[in-house]
Amino acid sequence: MTGTRGLTAQRSALTGVSRATPLASFRLASFRLDKTAQSRYKQDVPLVDFAIALFIGALVGIEREHRKIVEAEHAVGGLRTFILIAEAGALAAWLARSFDSPWVFIATGLLVISALITSFALQSPGERGPQGLTTLVAATTVYLLGGTVIMGHAEVAVALAIATSAILAYKQPLHAIVHRLDADDLYAGLKLLIATFIVLPVIPNAPVDPWGAINPYKMWWLVILISTLSLTGYAATRWLGPGRGTALTGLLGGLVSSTAATLSLARQSRAGQPSPSLVAAVSVGLLLAWGVMFVRVVVEVVVVNPTLVWRVISPMTVMALVTGLGALLLLRASRGAPASADLELKTPFSLTAAIRFAVVFAAVLLVVKLAETYLPTTGLYAVAALAGLADVDAITLSVADRARDSLDHLTAARAIVIAATTNTLAKGALVAALGAPPLRARILLTAVVIGAAGLVSMLVL
């Protein structure tokens, strides 16, 4: 009996241990899991991202706070409010990621937006400034940017925060740009967008002539390129407004059309009794307009045929440097000259002008192809010289496009330089015919020097 009892006691002890062991093991495993989870969560706390989110809130909040002070108006939020909104967005995004539930971020965002709208609605009509709605939108944007940082896109969030602050800060300049636009400018922009995104995709992308020179798609795309460059210069001219000086007027006018800028400045030189300083100022404006043309040629070649640019950039740089040196020498003599009047520039894009340029461009393309096929190299140079008398863009685009297929790069580069040279000489002749007598000699001499520099640089290609 004693032995039996001892054996039973031993079995009970073993059974008790076996029964206690699972509970103890569970508690030990739970303790280890808690420690592991705590360590993992501590490592997952994105402190740097939270700091970036706070920076974003401060960046936008500083601008809003400054706007409240400058305009002496009561707004929904300032510096502290925007920092807290960014923090709320970051914290909500972190909790949504931790709980694997996007509804945390969405619900918090709705709560923040509702609080902002309620605060705005509770203001009296006299306290609601014109920036109220803008501040609400900016606050919503900051909340989303704070969440974007936590989601792993800190670079995008910071870039957008800088853009948001810039848009808010440049309120007056942006409104001034809109005020300077008229109906024709808006229509021109819309027509350019229509030509780019509606007309271009439906144009056939295949040659339509027996020689394979005229591709309607490429032709219209290059028309859009020229129109975009011109419209950009025109927008810059309208943005800066009048009275910015003859030098800057010529520089921006060259972006629109160096020929139009030449005609306008030459006519201005004959207004009244031209003084030496006025003649020098007009000369500087003319040379800067011509210098922009050489830069524009390089840009066109880079877009159409990047491999050709290394042949073209040297002579264009030489011609641009000679033009810039002449403008610098005349700049000192132009001090004290009155501010120039507005250039007589019209909106550079219209469907009629685009179609006209497309027809001219198609003709130049065909002539270049025929000259390349049936005439010696000198024949192509003659075509380039004649085409350059009227417009350098068409021949530049045509030759650069042909150089992608069969035209030798050296021949193409020389043709472009010849076209730019004859175009410069033609504009010098325009000044001699329309400009004031004191302007004629110096501009003609400068045009000849520029042309000679271009031809010499072409020979060493």
C-alpha positions in Angstrom: 0.0 0.0 0.0 2.8 2.3 0.9 4.4 1.7 -2.4 1.2 2.2 -4.2 0.6 5.5 -2.5 4.1 6.7 -3.3 3.7 5.8 -6.9 0.4 7.6 -7.0 2.0 10.7 -5.4 4.7 10.6 -8.0 2.2 10.4 -10.8 0.2 13.2 -9.4 3.3 15.4 -9.1 4.2 14.5 -12.7 0.7 15.3 -13.8 0.7 18.6 -12.0 3.9 19.6 -13.6 2.6 18.5 -17.0 -0.6 20.5 -16.4 1.3 23.6 -15.2 3.9 23.5 -18.0 1.5 24.7 -20.8 0.3 27.7 -18.8 3.9 28.7 -17.8 5.0 28.2 -21.4 2.1 30.3 -22.7 3.0 33.1 -20.2 6.6 33.0 -21.1 5.8 33.0 -24.9 3.4 35.9 -24.4 6.1 37.8 -22.5 8.6 37.2 -25.2 6.1 38.2 -27.9 5.2 41.4 -26.0 8.9 42.2 -25.7 9.4 41.5 -29.4 6.4 43.6 -30.5 7.4 46.5 -28.3 10.9 46.4 -29.7 9.5 46.2 -33.3 7.1 49.1 -32.7 9.8 51.2 -31.2 11.9 50.6 -34.3 9.0 51.3 -36.6 8.2 54.8 -35.2 9.3 57.1 -38.1 10.6 60.0 -36.0 12.4 61.6 -39.0 9.2 61.4 -41.1 7.2 63.0 -38.2 9.8 65.8 -38.2 9.5 66.3 -41.9 5.7 66.5 -41.6 6.0 69.1 -38.9 8.4 71.1 -41.2 5.8 70.9 -44.0 3.1 72.3 -41.7 5.5 75.1 -40.5 6.5 76.0 -44.1 2.9 76.5 -45.2 1.8 77.9 -41.9 4.5 80.7 -41.9 3.1 81.9 -45.2 -0.5 81.9 -43.9 0.6 83.7 -40.7 2.4 86.3 -42.7 -0.6 86.8 -44.9 -2.8 87.4 -41.9 -0.4 90.1 -40.6 0.0 91.8 -44.0 -3.7 91.8 -44.9 -4.8 92.5 -41.3 -7.5 89.8 -41.6 -8.8 87.1 -39.4 -8.2 83.7 -40.9 -9.1 80.1 -39.9 -5.5 79.1 -39.1 -1.9 80.3 -38.8 1.5 78.8 -38.0 0.5 76.6 -35.0 -2.7 75.4 -36.7 -0.9 74.2 -39.8 1.8 72.5 -37.8 -0.9 70.6 -35.8 -2.8 69.7 -39.0 0.4 68.3 -40.5 1.0 66.4 -37.3 -2.6 65.0 -37.3 -2.1 63.8 -40.9 1.2 62.1 -40.1 -0.2 60.5 -36.9 -3.4 59.3 -38.6 -1.4 57.8 -41.5 1.0 56.0 -39.0 -2.0 54.6 -37.0 -3.7 53.5 -40.3 -0.6 51.7 -41.3 -0.1 50.1 -37.9 -3.7 48.9 -37.7 -3.8 48.1 -41.4 -6.9 50.2 -41.8 -7.1 53.2 -44.1 -10.3 54.3 -42.5 -8.3 55.7 -39.6 -6.7 58.2 -41.9 -9.9 58.9 -43.8 -12.0 59.4 -40.7 -9.4 61.7 -39.1 -9.2 63.7 -42.3 -13.0 64.2 -42.4 -12.9 65.3 -38.8 -10.2 67.8 -39.4 -11.9 69.2 -42.5 -15.2 69.4 -40.7 -13.6 71.3 -37.9 -12.1 73.8 -40.3 -15.3 74.3 -42.2 -17.2 74.8 -38.9 -14.7 77.3 -37.7 -15.0 79.2 -41.0 -18.8 79.1 -40.9 -18.9 80.4 -37.4 -17.0 83.5 -38.3 -19.0 86.7 -38.9 -19.3 87.9 -42.4 -16.9 90.8 -41.6 -14.2 88.4 -40.3 -14.3 86.3 -43.4 -11.5 87.5 -45.6 -10.9 86.6 -49.3 -8.2 84.1 -48.2 -10.6 82.0 -46.1 -11.4 79.4 -48.7 -7.7 79.4 -49.9 -6.7 78.7 -46.3 -9.2 75.8 -46.0 -7.8 74.2 -49.2 -4.3 74.7 -48.0 -5.0 73.1 -44.7 -6.5 70.1 -46.4 -3.4 69.9 -48.6 -1.1 70.0 -45.6 -3.1 67.2 -43.9 -2.6 65.0 -47.0 1.0 65.9 -47.3 1.6 64.9 -43.7 0.1 61.5 -44.4 2.1 61.2 -47.6 5.4 61.6 -45.7 4.5 58.6 -43.4 3.5 56.5 -46.4 7.1 56.7 -47.6 7.0 59.5 -50.1 8.8 62.3 -48.2 10.5 63.7 -51.2 7.2 64.1 -53.1 5.6 65.7 -50.0 8.3 68.2 -49.5 8.4 69.2 -53.2 4.6 69.7 -53.2 4.8 71.6 -49.9 7.3 74.0 -51.4 5.1 74.4 -54.5 2.1 75.0 -52.3 3.9 77.7 -50.3 5.0 79.3 -53.6 1.5 79.4 -55.0 0.2 81.0 -51.8 3.1 83.5 -51.5 2.9 84.7 -55.1 -0.7 85.7 -55.0 -0.2 89.2 -56.4 2.1 88.2 -59.3 -0.2 85.4 -60.4 -3.2 87.7 -60.3 -1.2 90.3 -62.2 -0.5 87.8 -65.0 -4.1 87.0 -65.3 -5.0 90.6 -65.4 -2.6 91.2 -68.3 -4.1 88.5 -70.4 -6.9 89.3 -72.8 -9.3 87.1 -74.7 -6.9 86.7 -77.6 -4.2 85.4 -75.3 -6.5 82.8 -73.7 -7.8 81.7 -77.1 -4.2 81.3 -78.4 -3.4 79.1 -75.4 -6.5 77.0 -75.9 -5.8 76.7 -79.7 -2.3 75.5 -79.0 -3.6 72.9 -76.6 -6.1 71.8 -79.1 -3.4 71.5 -81.8 -1.2 69.5 -79.5 -3.6 67.0 -77.7 -6.5 66.8 -80.2 -5.3 67.4 -83.7 -1.8 65.9 -83.5 -2.9 62.4 -82.4 -5.2 62.0 -85.4 -2.7 63.1 -88.0 -1.1 60.2 -90.0 2.5 59.5 -89.2 3.7 58.4 -92.6 5.2 60.2 -95.7 2.6 61.4 -98.2 4.9 62.3 -101.1 6.9 60.1 -103.5 10.2 61.3 -102.1 9.3 60.5 -98.5 10.0 64.1 -97.3 6.7 65.3 -96.0 5.4 63.5 -92.9 2.2 65.3 -91.7 2.7 64.2 -88.1 6.3 65.3 -87.8 5.5 68.5 -89.7 2.6 69.5 -87.3 4.7 68.5 -84.3 7.4 70.9 -85.3 4.8 73.6 -85.9 3.7 73.1 -82.3 7.4 73.3 -81.2 7.9 76.7 -82.8 4.5 77.9 -81.6 5.3 76.9 -78.0 8.7 78.7 -78.1 7.1 81.8 -79.5 4.2 81.7 -77.1 6.6 81.3 -74.2 8.4 84.5 -75.1 5.2 86.3 -75.7 3.9 85.3 -72.3 7.2 86.5 -70.6 6.8 89.8 -72.4 3.2 90.3 -71.2 4.2 89.2 -67.7 7.0 91.7 -67.3 4.9 94.4 -68.7 6.0 97.7 -70.3 8.8 100.0 -69.3 11.4 97.3 -68.7 14.1 98.8 -70.9 15.1 98.3 -74.5 17.6 95.6 -73.7 15.1 93.3 -72.0 12.5 94.2 -74.5 14.8 93.0 -77.4 15.8 89.9 -75.4 12.2 88.8 -74.9 11.1 89.9 -78.3 13.7 87.6 -79.8 12.0 84.7 -78.2 8.7 85.5 -80.0 10.2 86.6 -83.3 13.6 88.2 -83.9 12.3 89.6 -87.2 9.3 91.2 -85.5 11.5 92.6 -82.8 13.9 94.0 -85.4 11.1 95.7 -87.3 9.6 97.2 -84.1 12.9 98.5 -82.7 14.0 99.9 -86.0 10.8 101.9 -86.2 11.2 103.1 -82.6 14.6 104.5 -83.5 13.0 107.0 -85.9 10.5 108.3 -83.4 11.4 112.0 -82.9 14.9 113.2 -82.8 17.1 110.2 -82.0 19.7 110.9 -79.3 23.0 108.9 -79.2 21.9 107.1 -76.0 18.6 106.1 -77.6 20.3 104.8 -80.7 22.8 102.8 -78.6 19.9 101.4 -76.5 18.0 100.3 -79.6 21.2 98.7 -81.0 21.6 96.7 -77.8 18.0 95.5 -78.0 18.4 94.5 -81.7 21.6 92.6 -81.0 20.1 90.8 -78.0 17.1 89.8 -80.1 19.5 88.4 -82.7 21.5 86.5 -80.1 18.4 84.8 -78.8 17.8 83.5 -82.3 21.1 81.6 -82.2 20.1 80.0 -78.9 16.7 79.2 -80.3 18.3 77.4 -83.3 20.3 75.2 -80.9 17.2 74.3 -78.9 15.4 73.4 -82.1 18.2 71.1 -83.1 18.4 69.5 -79.7 14.7 68.7 -79.8 14.6 67.4 -83.4 18.0 65.7 -83.7 20.2 65.7 -80.6 23.1 64.0 -82.4 23.5 67.0 -84.7 23.8 69.5 -81.9 27.5 68.9 -81.4 28.1 70.1 -85.0 25.9 73.1 -84.6 26.6 74.4 -81.1 30.2 75.7 -81.9 29.3 78.1 -84.7 26.1 79.2 -83.0 28.0 79.8 -79.8 30.6 81.9 -81.7 27.9 84.0 -83.4 26.1 84.4 -80.1 29.3 85.5 -78.3 30.1 88.0 -81.1 26.6 89.4 -80.9 26.7 89.6 -77.1 30.1 91.3 -77.2 28.7 93.9 -79.5 25.7 94.4 -77.2 28.0 94.8 -74.2 30.1 97.5 -75.9 27.0 99.4 -76.8 25.4 99.0 -73.4 27.6 101.6 -71.8 26.6 104.2 -74.3 22.9 103.4 -73.8 22.8 104.5 -70.2 20.4 107.3 -69.6 18.2 106.3 -72.6 14.5 106.5 -72.0 12.6 103.3 -71.5 11.4 101.7 -74.7 7.8 101.5 -75.7 6.1 98.2 -76.0 7.1 96.0 -78.9 4.5 95.7 -81.5 4.0 92.0 -80.9 0.7 90.1 -81.5 -0.3 86.8 -80.0 2.1 84.4 -81.9 -0.2 81.4 -82.3 -3.3 81.2 -84.4 -4.6 78.4 -86.5 -4.1 80.5 -89.6 -0.5 81.3 -88.7 0.1 77.6 -87.9 -1.3 76.4 -91.2 0.7 79.1 -93.0 3.9 78.0 -91.3 3.1 74.3 -92.0 2.7 75.1 -95.7 6.0 76.9 -95.8 7.7 74.2 -93.7 6.4 71.5 -96.1 7.7 73.4 -99.1 11.1 73.8 -97.5 11.2 70.1 -96.6 10.4 69.1 -100.1 13.0 71.5 -101.6 15.7 70.3 -99.2 14.9 66.7 -100.1 15.0 67.4 -103.8 18.2 69.4 -103.4 19.7 66.5 -101.4 18.7 64.0 -104.1 19.3 65.8 -107.4 21.7 68.6 -106.7 25.3 68.7 -105.3 26.1 69.9 -101.8 26.3 73.5 -103.0 22.7 73.3 -104.2 21.6 72.5 -100.6 23.6 75.4 -99.4 21.9 77.7 -101.9 18.5 76.5 -100.7 19.5 77.2 -97.1 20.7 80.7 -97.9 17.5 81.6 -99.7 15.3 80.1 -97.0 17.2 81.9 -94.3 16.4 85.2 -95.9 12.7 84.8 -94.8 12.8 82.5 -91.8 15.5 80.4 -90.1 13.2 78.1 -88.2 11.8 76.3 -91.2 15.1 75.5 -92.7 16.7 74.6 -89.4 13.9 72.1 -88.6 13.9 70.7 -92.1 17.7 70.1 -92.3 17.8 68.7 -88.8 15.0 66.3 -89.6 16.7 65.2 -92.8 20.0 64.6 -91.0 18.2 61.9 -89.0 17.9 59.8 -92.1 20.3 60.3 -95.0 21.8 63.8 -94.9 25.4 64.1 -93.7 25.7 65.8 -90.4 28.5 68.1 -91.6 26.5 69.2 -94.6 23.4 69.7 -92.4 25.3 71.8 -89.8 26.8 74.0 -92.5 23.4 74.5 -94.1 22.0 75.7 -90.8 24.9 78.1 -90.2 24.4 79.5 -93.7 20.7 80.0 -93.0 21.4 81.8 -89.7 24.0 84.0 -91.4 21.8 85.1 -94.3 18.9 85.7 -91.8 21.2 88.0 -89.7 22.2 89.9 -92.8 18.6 90.2 -93.9 17.6 91.7 -90.6 20.6 94.1 -90.9 19.2 95.2 -94.2 15.8 95.8 -92.6 17.4 98.1 -90.0 19.2 99.9 -92.8 16.0 100.5 -94.6 13.7 101.3 -91.7 16.0 102.5 -88.9 17.4 106.0 -88.0 20.5 107.0 -90.0 22.8 106.9 -86.9 21.6 103.3 -86.3 22.3 102.0 -89.8 26.1 102.0 -90.0 26.7 100.3 -86.6 24.1 97.6 -87.1 25.1 96.8 -90.7 28.8 96.5 -89.6 27.8 94.3 -86.6 25.7 92.1 -88.9 28.6 91.6 -91.3 31.0 90.8 -88.4 28.5 88.2 -87.0 28.0 86.7 -90.5 31.8 86.5 -91.0 32.2 84.8 -87.6 29.6 82.3 -88.5 31.1 81.4 -91.9 34.6 81.2 -90.4 33.4 78.8 -87.7 31.6 76.8 -90.3 34.7 76.3 -92.3 36.5 74.8 -89.4 33.8 72.3 -88.6 
